[in-house]
């Protein structure tokens, strides 16, 4: 899914973006934008699910839960 945003303004190390037709306001790290980006520029953001990261996070959470349960049983 692609989202169109306009850079409304910069506030220090943050950028205020207005997303989509509804102009939802989002604060974004300025360093994460292209270096040539300026106020008033339109940018395209692509959003997608990262299945690998999701799976890794779930596996880590399960591992930590098992570790905690094991420690709790040993106490």
N, C-alpha and C positions, 0 to 999 in steps of 0.2 A: 504494500500500500504506500503510495506516495502522498506526502503532505506538502502543500505550498505554504511558505511562511515569509513574512517581511520583517526585516530588522527594524524595529521601532526606534530603539535608542540603546546606547551603551551606558552602563552605570558601573564605573570602575572595571572590575574583572568580569562583570556579568553583562549579558546582552538580553534585552527584552524583545521577545519575538511575538508576533501576532500570527496565529495559525489558522489557516482555512478561512472560509467565507464567514464563519462566526466570529473570527478574530479573537480566539482564545489567547489570553496572555500567558506566556511561558517565560520563565527566567532560565537562561542557558549559560553555561560557562563560555566566556568570550574566546578562550584558548581552543575550544572545540570547533569553532567556526573557521572557515578558510581565512587565511591571513589577509587576503585582499577584500574581505567583506566590509561594507560600510553601511551606515544608517540609510535606510530607504531601499537597500538591496533586497531582492527576492531570492530566497534559497529553496531548494527542494530537499526534503528529508524523506528517506525511505525507511519504513518500519516493517520489520519482519520478525517472526518468532525464531529464536536461536535454539533449535532443538538440542544441540550438543551441550550448550551451557545449562539448559533446563534439566537435562538428564543428569549431568554432573552435579548440579546443586541438589537434586533429589537424592542421589546416591550418597552425597556427603552428609545430608541431613539424616538419612537412615543409619549411616555408619555412626554418627555422633549419638543418636538415640540408643542404638544397641550398646554402645560403650557406656553411656550413662546408666542404662538398665542393668548392665553387668556389674558395674561398680556399686550400684544400689543393692543388688542381691548379695554381694560379697560383704557388705557392711553389717 
